[in-house]
Amino acid sequence: MHLHKRRIIRHIRPGERGIGTATQAHYDLVYLREGTDRVLSMWIPLGDCAVETGGLAYLEGSHHRVMAQERAGTLRMPAASITADLPALADEYDARWLIADYRAGDVMVHSAHIVHASTDNVDPGSRIRLSTDIRYQRVSDPIDWRWQEHWFEGDGL
């Protein structure tokens, strides 16, 4: 297995709401177009993460639709995110957003095709939500070279 060098730490402070704070609905292949589509992402909460702190949410079954549209060439290719309007996207897909309380030590693994997002941090205890994203793939598959360096401001990813 090849572990991508770039690892992302995300923080969502209480009271940060709206576009540009929580992670909008997206699928990871949008960001990893220059390598294989068989990349797996691990989302790991760094500490307990109750729903109120803005955890990860998956759009149920969305990977089937994304993969079918990718094969057919009919998928609208967003530059970054699909939308910040999670309820409208669930209606469009006729699906539910799946979210849970996460505990320290939990690891969520998903394909590059599933639509996911995070929610606003509305924690009444004013806790910050911390998480990290780690990506890996088969060594024999093409690797997106842009993800083989650490993040730096202005790198375009």
BAKE-877796 format. One line per 10 residues: their letters; for each residue z, y, x of N, C-alpha, C, O, CB. Coordinates in nm, 2 decimals, decimal comma. Glycine has a CB too. Layout:
residues N
A> Z/Y/X/Z/Y/X/Z/Y/X/Z/Y/X/Z/Y/X  ...
end
This chain:
residues 157
MHLHKRRIIR> 0,00/-0,12/0,08/0,00/0,00/0,00/0,00/0,13/0,09/0,06/0,13/0,20/0,12/0,00/-0,10  -0,06/0,23/0,04/-0,07/0,36/0,11/0,02/0,46/0,03/-0,01/0,48/-0,09/-0,22/0,41/0,12  0,12/0,51/0,09/0,20/0,62/0,03/0,14/0,75/0,07/0,13/0,78/0,19/0,35/0,60/0,08  0,11/0,83/-0,03/0,06/0,97/-0,01/0,17/1,05/0,06/0,28/1,05/0,02/0,01/1,03/-0,14  0,13/1,13/0,16/0,23/1,21/0,23/0,29/1,32/0,15/0,41/1,35/0,16/0,16/1,27/0,35  0,21/1,38/0,06/0,26/1,49/-0,02/0,35/1,44/-0,13/0,32/1,35/-0,21/0,14/1,57/-0,09  0,47/1,49/-0,13/0,57/1,46/-0,23/0,62/1,59/-0,29/0,64/1,69/-0,22/0,69/1,37/-0,17  0,63/1,59/-0,42/0,67/1,71/-0,49/0,81/1,70/-0,55/0,85/1,60/-0,61/0,56/1,73/-0,61  0,88/1,81/-0,53/1,02/1,82/-0,59/1,00/1,93/-0,70/0,96/2,04/-0,67/1,13/1,85/-0,49  1,04/1,90/-0,82/1,03/1,99/-0,93/1,17/2,03/-0,98/1,26/1,95/-0,98/0,95/1,93/-1,05
HIRPGERGIG> 1,18/2,15/-1,02/1,31/2,20/-1,07/1,28/2,28/-1,20/1,18/2,36/-1,20/1,39/2,28/-0,97  1,36/2,26/-1,30/1,34/2,34/-1,42/1,48/2,39/-1,46/1,58/2,31/-1,48/1,29/2,25/-1,54  1,50/2,52/-1,45/1,63/2,58/-1,48/1,64/2,60/-1,63/1,54/2,62/-1,70/1,64/2,72/-1,41  1,76/2,60/-1,68/1,79/2,63/-1,82/1,74/2,77/-1,86/1,75/2,86/-1,78/1,94/2,62/-1,85  1,68/2,77/-1,98/1,63/2,90/-2,03/1,49/2,93/-1,99/1,43/3,02/-2,04/1,72/3,01/-1,98  1,44/2,86/-1,89/1,29/2,88/-1,85/1,21/2,81/-1,96/1,22/2,69/-1,98/1,26/2,82/-1,71  1,13/2,89/-2,03/1,06/2,83/-2,14/0,92/2,89/-2,14/0,89/2,99/-2,08/1,12/2,87/-2,28  0,83/2,81/-2,20/0,69/2,86/-2,22/0,60/2,82/-2,11/0,63/2,74/-2,02/0,69/3,01/-2,24  0,48/2,87/-2,12/0,37/2,83/-2,03/0,41/2,87/-1,89/0,45/2,98/-1,87/0,24/2,90/-2,07  0,39/2,78/-1,80/0,42/2,81/-1,66/0,55/2,76/-1,61/0,58/2,77/-1,49/0,40/2,95/-1,63
TATQAHYDLV> 0,64/2,72/-1,70/0,77/2,67/-1,66/0,77/2,52/-1,66/0,78/2,45/-1,56/0,88/2,73/-1,75  0,78/2,46/-1,78/0,77/2,31/-1,79/0,63/2,27/-1,75/0,53/2,35/-1,75/0,81/2,26/-1,93  0,62/2,14/-1,70/0,49/2,09/-1,67/0,40/2,06/-1,79/0,45/1,99/-1,88/0,50/1,96/-1,58  0,29/2,13/-1,80/0,21/2,11/-1,92/0,14/1,97/-1,93/0,14/1,90/-1,83/0,10/2,22/-1,92  0,09/1,94/-2,04/0,03/1,81/-2,06/-0,09/1,79/-1,96/-0,18/1,88/-1,95/-0,02/1,79/-2,21  -0,09/1,68/-1,89/-0,20/1,65/-1,80/-0,20/1,50/-1,77/-0,11/1,43/-1,81/-0,18/1,74/-1,67  -0,31/1,46/-1,70/-0,31/1,33/-1,64/-0,34/1,35/-1,49/-0,41/1,44/-1,46/-0,41/1,23/-1,71  -0,28/1,26/-1,41/-0,28/1,29/-1,26/-0,42/1,28/-1,20/-0,44/1,34/-1,09/-0,19/1,19/-1,19  -0,51/1,21/-1,26/-0,64/1,20/-1,20/-0,71/1,33/-1,19/-0,80/1,35/-1,10/-0,73/1,10/-1,28  -0,67/1,43/-1,27/-0,73/1,57/-1,26/-0,70/1,62/-1,12/-0,79/1,69/-1,07/-0,66/1,66/-1,37
YLREGTDRVL> -0,59/1,59/-1,06/-0,55/1,64/-0,93/-0,59/1,55/-0,81/-0,59/1,60/-0,70/-0,40/1,66/-0,93  -0,64/1,43/-0,84/-0,67/1,33/-0,74/-0,81/1,29/-0,74/-0,84/1,17/-0,72/-0,57/1,21/-0,75  -0,90/1,37/-0,78/-1,04/1,34/-0,80/-1,12/1,29/-0,68/-1,22/1,23/-0,69/-1,11/1,46/-0,86  -1,07/1,32/-0,56/-1,15/1,29/-0,44/-1,11/1,16/-0,38/-1,15/1,13/-0,26/-1,13/1,40/-0,34  -1,04/1,07/-0,45/-1,01/0,94/-0,40/-1,03/0,84/-0,51/-1,11/0,86/-0,60/-0,86/0,93/-0,35  -0,96/0,73/-0,51/-0,96/0,63/-0,61/-0,90/0,68/-0,74/-0,81/0,76/-0,74/-0,90/0,50/-0,56  -0,94/0,61/-0,85/-0,87/0,64/-0,98/-0,75/0,54/-1,00/-0,68/0,55/-1,10/-0,96/0,63/-1,10  -0,73/0,46/-0,90/-0,62/0,36/-0,91/-0,50/0,40/-0,83/-0,45/0,33/-0,74/-0,67/0,22/-0,86  -0,45/0,52/-0,86/-0,33/0,58/-0,80/-0,22/0,56/-0,89/-0,23/0,58/-1,01/-0,35/0,73/-0,76  -0,10/0,52/-0,84/0,02/0,51/-0,92/0,11/0,62/-0,88/0,13/0,65/-0,77/0,08/0,37/-0,91
SMWIPLGDCA> 0,17/0,68/-0,98/0,27/0,79/-0,96/0,41/0,74/-1,00/0,42/0,66/-1,09/0,24/0,92/-1,04  0,50/0,78/-0,92/0,64/0,75/-0,95/0,71/0,88/-0,98/0,71/0,97/-0,89/0,72/0,67/-0,83  0,77/0,89/-1,09/0,85/1,01/-1,13/1,00/0,96/-1,12/1,04/0,87/-1,19/0,81/1,07/-1,27  1,07/1,04/-1,04/1,21/1,00/-1,02/1,30/1,11/-1,05/1,30/1,22/-0,98/1,23/0,94/-0,87  1,39/1,10/-1,14/1,49/1,21/-1,17/1,59/1,21/-1,05/1,64/1,10/-1,01/1,56/1,19/-1,30  1,63/1,32/-1,00/1,73/1,33/-0,90/1,86/1,37/-0,96/1,90/1,49/-0,96/1,69/1,44/-0,79  1,92/1,27/-1,01/2,05/1,29/-1,09/2,02/1,25/-1,24/1,90/1,23/-1,27/2,10/1,43/-1,08  2,12/1,26/-1,32/2,10/1,23/-1,46/2,01/1,34/-1,52/2,02/1,45/-1,49/2,24/1,22/-1,53  1,93/1,30/-1,62/1,84/1,39/-1,68/1,83/1,36/-1,83/1,76/1,28/-1,88/1,69/1,38/-1,62  1,92/1,43/-1,90/1,92/1,42/-2,05/1,79/1,49/-2,11/1,73/1,57/-2,04/2,05/1,48/-2,11
VETGGLAYLE> 1,75/1,45/-2,22/1,63/1,51/-2,29/1,64/1,66/-2,29/1,54/1,73/-2,27/1,62/1,46/-2,43  1,76/1,71/-2,31/1,78/1,86/-2,31/1,75/1,93/-2,18/1,72/2,05/-2,18/1,92/1,89/-2,35  1,75/1,86/-2,07/1,72/1,92/-1,94/1,57/1,93/-1,90/1,54/1,97/-1,80/1,80/1,85/-1,83  1,49/1,88/-1,99/1,34/1,89/-1,97/1,28/1,77/-1,90/1,22/1,79/-1,79/1,32/2,01/-1,89  1,31/1,66/-1,95/1,26/1,53/-1,88/1,11/1,51/-1,90/1,04/1,58/-1,97/1,34/1,42/-1,93  1,07/1,40/-1,84/0,93/1,35/-1,85/0,90/1,29/-1,99/0,98/1,22/-2,04/0,89/1,25/-1,74  0,78/1,33/-2,05/0,74/1,27/-2,17/0,60/1,22/-2,16/0,51/1,28/-2,09/0,74/1,38/-2,29  0,58/1,10/-2,22/0,44/1,03/-2,21/0,38/1,04/-2,35/0,45/1,02/-2,45/0,46/0,89/-2,17  0,25/1,07/-2,36/0,18/1,06/-2,48/0,13/0,92/-2,51/0,05/0,86/-2,43/0,05/1,16/-2,48  0,19/0,86/-2,60/0,18/0,71/-2,63/0,03/0,67/-2,64/-0,05/0,73/-2,71/0,25/0,68/-2,76
GSHHRVMAQE> 0,00/0,57/-2,56/-0,14/0,51/-2,56/-0,25/0,60/-2,51/-0,36/0,56/-2,52/-0,17/0,47/-2,70  -0,22/0,72/-2,45/-0,32/0,81/-2,42/-0,41/0,76/-2,30/-0,52/0,81/-2,29/-0,26/0,94/-2,38  -0,36/0,67/-2,22/-0,44/0,62/-2,11/-0,56/0,55/-2,16/-0,67/0,55/-2,09/-0,36/0,53/-2,02  -0,55/0,48/-2,27/-0,67/0,41/-2,33/-0,78/0,51/-2,36/-0,90/0,49/-2,33/-0,63/0,33/-2,46  -0,75/0,62/-2,43/-0,85/0,72/-2,46/-0,91/0,79/-2,34/-1,03/0,81/-2,33/-0,79/0,82/-2,56  -0,82/0,83/-2,24/-0,87/0,89/-2,12/-0,96/0,80/-2,04/-1,07/0,85/-2,00/-0,74/0,93/-2,03  -0,92/0,67/-2,03/-1,01/0,58/-1,96/-1,14/0,56/-2,03/-1,25/0,55/-1,96/-0,94/0,45/-1,94  -1,14/0,55/-2,16/-1,27/0,53/-2,23/-1,36/0,65/-2,22/-1,48/0,64/-2,20/-1,24/0,50/-2,38  -1,30/0,77/-2,23/-1,38/0,89/-2,21/-1,43/0,91/-2,07/-1,53/0,96/-2,05/-1,29/1,02/-2,25  -1,35/0,87/-1,97/-1,39/0,87/-1,83/-1,52/0,78/-1,81/-1,62/0,83/-1,75/-1,28/0,83/-1,73
RAGTLRMPAA> -1,51/0,66/-1,87/-1,62/0,57/-1,86/-1,75/0,62/-1,93/-1,86/0,61/-1,88/-1,59/0,43/-1,92  -1,73/0,69/-2,04/-1,84/0,74/-2,12/-1,89/0,87/-2,07/-2,00/0,92/-2,11/-1,80/0,75/-2,26  -1,82/0,94/-1,98/-1,86/1,07/-1,93/-1,84/1,18/-2,03/-1,90/1,28/-2,02/-2,00/1,06/-1,89  -1,75/1,16/-2,13/-1,73/1,25/-2,24/-1,60/1,33/-2,23/-1,57/1,41/-2,32/-1,74/1,19/-2,37  -1,52/1,30/-2,13/-1,39/1,36/-2,11/-1,41/1,50/-2,07/-1,47/1,53/-1,97/-1,30/1,28/-2,01  -1,34/1,59/-2,14/-1,34/1,73/-2,10/-1,25/1,74/-1,98/-1,13/1,69/-1,98/-1,30/1,83/-2,21  -1,30/1,79/-1,87/-1,22/1,78/-1,74/-1,15/1,91/-1,72/-1,20/2,01/-1,68/-1,31/1,76/-1,62  -1,02/1,92/-1,76/-0,94/2,04/-1,74/-0,92/2,07/-1,59/-0,92/1,98/-1,51/-0,81/2,03/-1,81  -0,92/2,19/-1,56/-0,90/2,23/-1,42/-0,76/2,19/-1,37/-0,74/2,16/-1,25/-0,92/2,38/-1,40  -0,66/2,20/-1,46/-0,53/2,16/-1,42/-0,46/2,09/-1,53/-0,45/1,97/-1,53/-0,45/2,29/-1,38
SITADLPALA> -0,42/2,16/-1,63/-0,35/2,10/-1,75/-0,44/2,09/-1,87/-0,54/2,16/-1,87/-0,22/2,17/-1,78  -0,40/2,01/-1,96/-0,48/2,00/-2,09/-0,44/2,11/-2,18/-0,52/2,18/-2,24/-0,46/1,86/-2,15  -0,30/2,12/-2,20/-0,25/2,22/-2,29/-0,10/2,23/-2,28/-0,03/2,14/-2,22/-0,28/2,18/-2,44  -0,04/2,34/-2,32/0,10/2,35/-2,33/0,15/2,32/-2,47/0,27/2,32/-2,49/0,14/2,50/-2,29  0,06/2,31/-2,56/0,09/2,28/-2,70/0,10/2,13/-2,73/0,01/2,06/-2,77/-0,02/2,34/-2,80  0,22/2,07/-2,69/0,24/1,93/-2,70/0,23/1,88/-2,84/0,17/1,77/-2,86/0,37/1,89/-2,65  0,28/1,94/-2,95/0,27/1,89/-3,08/0,12/1,88/-3,13/0,08/1,78/-3,19/0,34/1,97/-3,18  0,04/1,98/-3,09/-0,10/1,98/-3,13/-0,18/1,87/-3,06/-0,26/1,80/-3,12/-0,17/2,11/-3,10  -0,14/1,84/-2,93/-0,21/1,73/-2,86/-0,17/1,60/-2,92/-0,26/1,51/-2,93/-0,17/1,74/-2,71  -0,05/1,58/-2,96/-0,01/1,46/-3,03/-0,08/1,44/-3,16/-0,13/1,32/-3,19/0,15/1,46/-3,05
DEYDARWLIA> -0,10/1,54/-3,23/-0,18/1,53/-3,36/-0,33/1,50/-3,32/-0,39/1,41/-3,39/-0,18/1,67/-3,43  -0,39/1,56/-3,22/-0,52/1,53/-3,18/-0,54/1,38/-3,14/-0,64/1,32/-3,18/-0,57/1,62/-3,07  -0,45/1,33/-3,07/-0,45/1,19/-3,03/-0,40/1,09/-3,13/-0,40/0,97/-3,11/-0,37/1,17/-2,90  -0,34/1,14/-3,24/-0,27/1,06/-3,34/-0,17/0,97/-3,27/-0,17/0,85/-3,29/-0,37/0,98/-3,42  -0,08/1,03/-3,19/0,01/0,96/-3,11/0,14/1,04/-3,11/0,15/1,15/-3,15/-0,04/0,94/-2,97  0,25/0,97/-3,05/0,38/1,03/-3,04/0,40/1,06/-2,89/0,35/0,99/-2,80/0,49/0,93/-3,10  0,48/1,16/-2,87/0,54/1,19/-2,74/0,66/1,10/-2,72/0,75/1,10/-2,81/0,57/1,34/-2,71  0,67/1,03/-2,61/0,78/0,94/-2,58/0,86/1,00/-2,47/0,81/1,03/-2,37/0,73/0,79/-2,54  0,99/1,02/-2,50/1,08/1,08/-2,41/1,22/1,01/-2,42/1,25/0,96/-2,52/1,10/1,23/-2,43  1,29/1,01/-2,31/1,42/0,94/-2,31/1,52/1,02/-2,22/1,48/1,11/-2,15/1,41/0,80/-2,27
DYRAGDVMVH> 1,65/0,99/-2,23/1,74/1,03/-2,13/1,72/0,94/-2,01/1,71/0,82/-2,02/1,89/1,02/-2,19  1,72/1,00/-1,89/1,70/0,93/-1,77/1,83/0,94/-1,69/1,91/1,04/-1,70/1,58/0,99/-1,69  1,86/0,84/-1,61/1,98/0,83/-1,53/1,94/0,83/-1,38/1,83/0,79/-1,35/2,06/0,71/-1,57  2,04/0,88/-1,30/2,01/0,87/-1,16/1,98/0,72/-1,12/2,05/0,63/-1,17/2,14/0,92/-1,08  1,88/0,70/-1,04/1,83/0,57/-1,01/1,72/0,52/-1,09/1,65/0,42/-1,05/1,95/0,47/-1,02  1,68/0,59/-1,20/1,57/0,55/-1,28/1,44/0,58/-1,21/1,44/0,68/-1,13/1,57/0,62/-1,42  1,34/0,51/-1,23/1,20/0,54/-1,17/1,10/0,51/-1,28/1,10/0,40/-1,33/1,18/0,45/-1,04  1,02/0,60/-1,31/0,91/0,58/-1,40/0,78/0,57/-1,32/0,75/0,66/-1,24/0,90/0,70/-1,51  0,70/0,46/-1,34/0,58/0,44/-1,27/0,46/0,45/-1,37/0,47/0,38/-1,48/0,58/0,30/-1,19  0,36/0,53/-1,34/0,25/0,54/-1,44/0,12/0,55/-1,36/0,11/0,59/-1,25/0,27/0,66/-1,53
SAHIVHASTD> 0,01/0,52/-1,44/-0,12/0,53/-1,38/-0,17/0,67/-1,38/-0,11/0,76/-1,44/-0,22/0,44/-1,46  -0,28/0,70/-1,31/-0,33/0,83/-1,31/-0,40/0,88/-1,44/-0,45/0,99/-1,45/-0,43/0,84/-1,19  -0,41/0,79/-1,54/-0,48/0,81/-1,66/-0,39/0,85/-1,78/-0,44/0,90/-1,88/-0,56/0,69/-1,70  -0,26/0,83/-1,77/-0,18/0,85/-1,89/-0,14/1,00/-1,89/-0,11/1,06/-1,79/-0,05/0,77/-1,88  -0,15/1,06/-2,01/-0,12/1,20/-2,03/0,03/1,21/-2,04/0,10/1,13/-2,11/-0,18/1,25/-2,17  0,09/1,30/-1,97/0,23/1,32/-1,96/0,26/1,47/-1,94/0,17/1,55/-1,91/0,30/1,24/-1,85  0,39/1,51/-1,96/0,43/1,65/-1,95/0,58/1,65/-1,93/0,65/1,54/-1,94/0,39/1,73/-2,08  0,64/1,76/-1,91/0,78/1,78/-1,92/0,81/1,88/-2,03/0,73/1,96/-2,07/0,85/1,82/-1,78  0,93/1,87/-2,08/0,97/1,96/-2,18/1,06/2,08/-2,13/1,11/2,07/-2,01/1,05/1,89/-2,29  1,08/2,18/-2,21/1,16/2,29/-2,17/1,31/2,25/-2,15/1,36/2,15/-2,21/1,16/2,40/-2,27
NVDPGSRIRL> 1,38/2,31/-2,05/1,52/2,28/-2,03/1,60/2,37/-2,12/1,61/2,49/-2,11/1,55/2,31/-1,88  1,66/2,31/-2,22/1,74/2,38/-2,32/1,89/2,32/-2,31/1,96/2,33/-2,41/1,69/2,36/-2,47  1,93/2,28/-2,20/2,06/2,22/-2,18/2,17/2,32/-2,21/2,17/2,42/-2,14/2,07/2,16/-2,04  2,26/2,29/-2,30/2,37/2,38/-2,33/2,47/2,39/-2,22/2,54/2,49/-2,21/2,44/2,34/-2,46  2,47/2,29/-2,13/2,56/2,30/-2,01/2,50/2,37/-1,89/2,56/2,37/-1,78/2,60/2,16/-1,97  2,38/2,43/-1,91/2,31/2,50/-1,80/2,29/2,42/-1,68/2,29/2,48/-1,57/2,40/2,62/-1,77  2,26/2,29/-1,69/2,22/2,21/-1,57/2,08/2,23/-1,54/1,99/2,24/-1,62/2,25/2,06/-1,60  2,05/2,23/-1,41/1,91/2,23/-1,36/1,86/2,09/-1,35/1,93/2,00/-1,31/1,90/2,30/-1,22  1,73/2,07/-1,39/1,67/1,94/-1,38/1,59/1,93/-1,25/1,51/2,02/-1,23/1,58/1,91/-1,51  1,62/1,83/-1,17/1,55/1,81/-1,05/1,48/1,67/-1,06/1,54/1,57/-1,11/1,64/1,81/-0,93
STDIRYQRVS> 1,36/1,66/-1,01/1,29/1,54/-1,01/1,19/1,54/-0,89/1,16/1,65/-0,83/1,21/1,51/-1,14  1,13/1,42/-0,86/1,03/1,42/-0,75/0,92/1,33/-0,80/0,94/1,24/-0,88/1,09/1,36/-0,62  0,80/1,36/-0,75/0,68/1,28/-0,77/0,64/1,22/-0,64/0,62/1,29/-0,54/0,57/1,36/-0,84  0,61/1,09/-0,64/0,56/1,02/-0,53/0,44/0,93/-0,57/0,45/0,87/-0,68/0,67/0,92/-0,46  0,33/0,94/-0,49/0,21/0,86/-0,53/0,17/0,76/-0,42/0,19/0,79/-0,31/0,10/0,96/-0,56  0,12/0,65/-0,47/0,07/0,55/-0,38/-0,05/0,48/-0,44/-0,08/0,48/-0,56/0,18/0,45/-0,34  -0,12/0,40/-0,35/-0,24/0,33/-0,39/-0,27/0,22/-0,29/-0,20/0,21/-0,19/-0,36/0,43/-0,40  -0,37/0,14/-0,32/-0,41/0,04/-0,22/-0,47/0,11/-0,10/-0,55/0,21/-0,11/-0,52/-0,06/-0,29  -0,45/0,05/0,02/-0,50/0,11/0,14/-0,65/0,09/0,15/-0,72/0,18/0,20/-0,44/0,03/0,26  -0,71/-0,01/0,08/-0,85/-0,04/0,09/-0,93/0,06/0,00/-1,05/0,06/0,01/-0,88/-0,18/0,05
DPIDWRWQEH> -0,87/0,13/-0,09/-0,94/0,22/-0,18/-0,95/0,36/-0,12/-0,88/0,39/-0,03/-0,86/0,24/-0,32  -1,06/0,44/-0,16/-1,08/0,57/-0,10/-0,95/0,66/-0,13/-0,89/0,65/-0,24/-1,20/0,64/-0,17  -0,91/0,73/-0,03/-0,79/0,82/-0,03/-0,83/0,96/-0,05/-0,92/1,01/0,03/-0,71/0,79/0,09  -0,77/1,03/-0,14/-0,79/1,18/-0,15/-0,72/1,25/-0,03/-0,60/1,26/-0,03/-0,74/1,23/-0,29  -0,80/1,29/0,07/-0,75/1,34/0,19/-0,66/1,47/0,17/-0,57/1,49/0,25/-0,86/1,38/0,28  -0,68/1,54/0,06/-0,60/1,66/0,03/-0,45/1,63/0,01/-0,37/1,72/0,03/-0,66/1,73/-0,09  -0,42/1,51/-0,03/-0,29/1,47/-0,06/-0,22/1,40/0,06/-0,11/1,35/0,05/-0,28/1,37/-0,17  -0,28/1,41/0,18/-0,23/1,35/0,30/-0,15/1,45/0,39/-0,12/1,42/0,50/-0,33/1,28/0,38  -0,14/1,57/0,34/-0,06/1,68/0,41/0,05/1,72/0,32/0,05/1,71/0,20/-0,15/1,79/0,45  0,16/1,78/0,38/0,27/1,84/0,31/0,21/1,96/0,24/0,12/2,02/0,28/0,39/1,87/0,40
WFEGDGL> 0,28/1,99/0,13/0,24/2,11/0,05/0,26/2,24/0,13/0,36/2,24/0,21/0,33/2,12/-0,08  0,17/2,33/0,12/0,20/2,47/0,17/0,14/2,57/0,07/0,04/2,54/0,00/0,13/2,48/0,31  0,20/2,68/0,07/0,15/2,79/-0,03/0,01/2,82/-0,01/-0,04/2,84/0,10/0,24/2,91/-0,02  -0,07/2,82/-0,12/-0,21/2,85/-0,11/-0,30/2,74/-0,08/-0,42/2,76/-0,05/-0,23/2,96/-0,01  -0,25/2,61/-0,08/-0,33/2,50/-0,05/-0,43/2,46/-0,16/-0,51/2,37/-0,14/-0,25/2,38/-0,01  -0,41/2,52/-0,28/-0,51/2,49/-0,38/-0,48/2,37/-0,47/-0,56/2,33/-0,56/-0,64/2,48/-0,33  -0,37/2,30/-0,45/-0,34/2,18/-0,53/-0,23/2,21/-0,62/-0,19/2,12/-0,70/-0,31/2,06/-0,44
end
